[in-house]
Amino acid sequence: MLTALGPVEFERDYYLCPHCHRGQSPSDREFDVEGTEFSPGVRRMMAAVGAESSFEQGREQLELLAGLEVPAKAVERQAEAIGADIEAGEQKEIRRAKQLDLPEVCAPAVPVLYVEMDGTGVPVTGKEREGRAAKNDGQPARAREVKLGCLFTQTSTDEDGRPIRDPDSTSYVAAIETAEQFGLRLYTEAWRRGWSRARQKVVLGDGAIRIWDLAEQHFPGAIQIVDLYHARQHVWELAARLFANDEPPRRQWASICPSSRLDWLFRPMSDTFGAARS
């Protein structure tokens, strides 16, 4: 067996059932090495390097840093196996959330709790893309969308009154799944972080309707804010339409009084989405 200290010989008793003729070793179960040639420590190491880089690079890191020689396929299997265990635990919590069977948390109130969500494309194998439509008609799909969410708290502001994210307060969720499934995943994490105890609740998004739909469904009553990066992006896109062939006025229009520009630009969104956006 391969352990964090290198290969070791592991001898144990093996029992065979006289009726079903199936064999088992209680020691394998006790030491968590049933059906594997890697110790729990090595499996954790393979999962860690497999999650941070490609499986081949993970194999190289294990050999360089720990002197352990394992095939890249073994790194892949262990990373996926531990990932499946983590996902099973998260799904259990999500099912509890759906049934409103969440634990009571005795903790102080949270001044401001932020929920932010977005999505991005990640390259996947041909098998994962099979039967999926691409963004451009007639083109094969090259990626799948992974939905991302992060939650963090805020208790203070800087000297200019701008909110400051609390250090080490950010937690993340991510999955390749439907919007409905991801909404429940994000809601469960928000509840775990103290959503019910937050004095002020905020949802950050890029302005897409699908983001606000999830916010209305899972976080009703929260303040909905278009994040500054995308707000500025929308301002510059509008400036480009207003001054398509005249760059100096375009830059001047987009840069002068940015707060009033944003207020003017997003005021109509209250009619479009049914609630005011800051």
N, C-alpha and C positions, 0 to 999 in steps of 0.2 A: 504494500500500500504506500502511496505517495503522501507524505506529510510535509508540513512546513519546514521540517528539519531534514527532509530527504526521504528516500525509500526505506521502509521498515518491513520486517516480516511479521505478519499478524496471524497468530494461530488461535483457533477457537473451536468449540464443540459444534457439531452439525447434527441435526436431528431429522429423521425421515418418518413421515406419518405412514403407518402400515395400511391405512384405508384409502387415502387419496394419493399416496405416494409423492406428496409434496414435501420438500425439504425446507428447513429454516434454521437460522442461527440466532438465538436470543441476544448474543453479544453484538451482532451486527446492528440490531435495532437499538440496543442500549448505547452504543457508541456512535450512532447515526452514520453508519457506513454501509447500510443495506443496499445492495445492488450497485455499488460504486467502488472504484479503486482509489478514490481520493478522500482524504480526511476532511472533516468540516472546515478546518482552517484553510486548506488549499482551495476548497470550493468557494469559500468567501473571497479569497484572493483572486480567483479566476473571474468571479462575478464582478468584482470591483474594477479590474482592468478591462474586462469586456464591456462595461458600461461607459468607460471613459474614452475608448478609442476603438479602432477596428480589432477584430479578433486576432488577426496576425500580429498586430502591434502589441496586443495584450500578451500573446505568447512570448514575444521578444522581451517585454518588460519583466515577466516572471523569471525568465532565464537570466536576465541581466541583474536584477535586484535581489532575487532569492535563490538563484542557482537551480531552479526547478524547470525541467524539460517536459512540457506538455504540448500536445498538438493543438493547433488553432481551433479544430472542431470541438475539442473538449472544452475550451474556453467559451465557445459559442453555446454549447449545451448547458453549461453551468450558469451562464449569464441568463439564458432564457428560462431555466428552471427556477432560479431564485426570483426572477422577474415575475414568473407565474405565481409564485407563492405570495409575493407582495401584492399583486393584483387581486388574488383571492381574498386577502385580508381587507383590501380597500372595498371590494364588492360587498363583503359582509357588512362593513360600516355603511355603505350606500343603501343596502337593503333595510338596515335599521333606521336610517334617516327617512326612507320612504314610508316606513311604518310608524314614524314619530316615536321610535323607541330609543331615543338618544339619552346618554347618561347626563345627570345633573352635574354641573361643574360649579364648585364653590371657589370662586376667584373674583378679584376686584373688577370693576367695570373698565371697559376699554374706551378711552376718549374718542378716538377715530379709528375705524377699521376700513381699509381699502380692499376692494376686489378688482383685479384687472384681468382681462381675458383677450385672447387674440388667436390667430391660427397662422400656420406657415407650412409650406410644402417641404417634404423630406424625400430624398431619392429612395426607392425601394426596388426589390427584385422584380423581374418580369412576372413571376407568379402572383405577386401582391398587386400588380397593376392590371391583371387580366380582367377584362370586362368592365373596366372603369373608364368613364368619359374624361377627356382632357379639357383644359380650358379653351383651347382653340379647336373649332370644329374640323374634323378630318385628320387631326393629329393624334398619335397614340399618347396615352397618359404616361408621364415620366416620373410622377411623384404622387404621394398621398398626403392629405392634409393632417398634420398633427395639431390638436387643439391644446393651447397652453393657458394656464391660469396662475396668478400669484396673489398672495394676500400679505398685507403688512399693516402695521399700526403706526400712528403718529401721535405724539404727545407734546411736541414743542415746535416752535418756529424760529427762523433765523432773525437777524436784526432788521431785515426788511419785511418781516411778517410772513415770509413764505414757509409753507409746511416743510418739516424735516422728517424723513423716514426714520423710525426708531432703529438703531443698530441691531443686527441679528434678529430682526422681527419678521423676515420674509420666509414664507413657505410656498412651495410650488406643487402643482398637479399638471399632468400632461397625459394625453392618450390619443390614439387613433381610433375614433369612434364617432357616433352620430352626435349632433348637437344636443338632443334630448338626454343621451347618456352622459355627456360631458357636463351638462347643466347640473345633474344630480351629483356628479363627482365633485364639482366646484362648491355646490351648496353644502355637501357633507364636510368638506374641509373648512368652509366658512363657519359652520356651526361649531366644529372642533376648536376653532380659533377664538370663539366667543362672540359670534354674530349677535346672539340674543342679548348680550351684555354691553354691546357697543352703544355709546351715547349718540354717535353720529356714524352713519353708514354710507359709504361711497362706492360706486361702481365706475371704473375707468374703462373707456373703450375708444376705438378708432373712428366711431361715427357710423359704422355699418348697422343696418337695420337688424341683422341677425343677433348682434351683440345686445341691442336694447330689448329684443324679444326675450332673450335669456334672462336679462336683468329684470324685466317685468314679471316673468314667470317665477323665478327663484328668489329674487331680492326686491320684492315690491316695497315701495316707499323710500328706497335708497336714493341719494343724490346721484344723478347720472352726469358724468363729466367726459367730454371729448378730450383726450390727452393732448398736451401742448404740442408735441411733435406733429401729430396729424392735423391739429387745428391750424398750425402754421402752414402745413402742406396744402390744406384747402385754400387758405388765403392766397398763397402764391399761385395756385392753379387758377383761381378766379382773376388774379392780377394779370396772368398770362392771356386770359381771354379778353379782358378789358383793354389791354395795351399789347396786342399781339405783335405789332411791328415797331414798337417804340420802347426800348429797354429802359432808358432813364426814368420816364414817368412810371413804368411798371415797378421798378425798384423803390421809387419814392412812395408810391401809393401803398405798397405792401409793408414798408418799414415805418411809416409815420403813424403814430398813435395806434400801436398794435392792439391794445386792449379794446379800444372803441371799434376797430375793424372786426375783431372776433365777435364782439357783442352784436354788431350789425349782421354779421354773416350767419350766426347760429340762432338768432331770434326766430326765423321762420321754422326751424327744426321742431319747435314746441308744437306747431300745428301738424307737422308731418308725423312725429312719433308719439304725440299725445301727452308729452310731459316736457317741461323746460330742461334744457341742457345748459350747464355752466360752461 
